[in-house]
Amino acid sequence: MSSETPEAVNAAAERTRNTLVSSTPESGSKPAASMVPDPALTPASTQAIGEPAADFEICSPLAGIPVDELTDIVSAPYAPPPAGKEDRHHGIDFAFYRRGDYTSILGVVVQAAMESKVVMVLDDSFPYGNAIMFETVGTALPADIRDTLGIGEEESLYILYAHLSDPPTAALLENLPACEQVGYVGESGNAGVPHLHMETRIGPSGEVFKGMSYYITQATPDEHTNYIRWRTSGNFIHFDPFILYELHASSLLSGDADEVY
Ligand SMILES: [Zn+2]
């Protein structure tokens, strides 16, 4: 087991994508704007790996909260730390106390943001709590997302949701369609109040995390190693999740944005 702290690991290796700004998708390469309002009705995709779908969907992480309303419920924004550092905020927190018919974000359905493969399932593991991670290979992504985020050959987009109410029921390596229900907002792990923590990174394709934990004595060496691999190794570069939604929103300007979930 390495005794290195997360702060010390490969500080120089972290290429920053923090300054990325949303660019207008190239004309002709925009993903279709069609969205499926009801996740239960989303058909399983028959798309082959490596062939970007013409109707690529990006779904709100929270059922009932449309993509264009996500900025209203940010309780902690993406606050990128200096290269290779563990501190500050690697993702976005979504939370609210009262919104529409909801009296709390606790228990709101969490759904997959895009067609992806489950590459981590955590059962109440500190600090992420009940958590799930997804991989979508770069070649399956629309060109505008690949270009804006600089996703290269043999790289993938990874998305992590943390602090769910219960351990995810999805199986490791299971393929899920966009908008598939994967759990409920909770406050497991290092969460003071109910919220959804969403983290997005670019990393090498084909990575799987069998466990991930840190800061507690019960964490195994493998869980430690995986935490560092994900957080500060420099191999998984975090970026603002809203880049995805800004790209998607821009593609919706001429479409039926009222169907976005
Ligand atoms: Zn967070």
Residues whose N, C-alpha, C, O or C-beta is under 5 A from the ligand:
A	BS01	ZN	I92 D93 H197
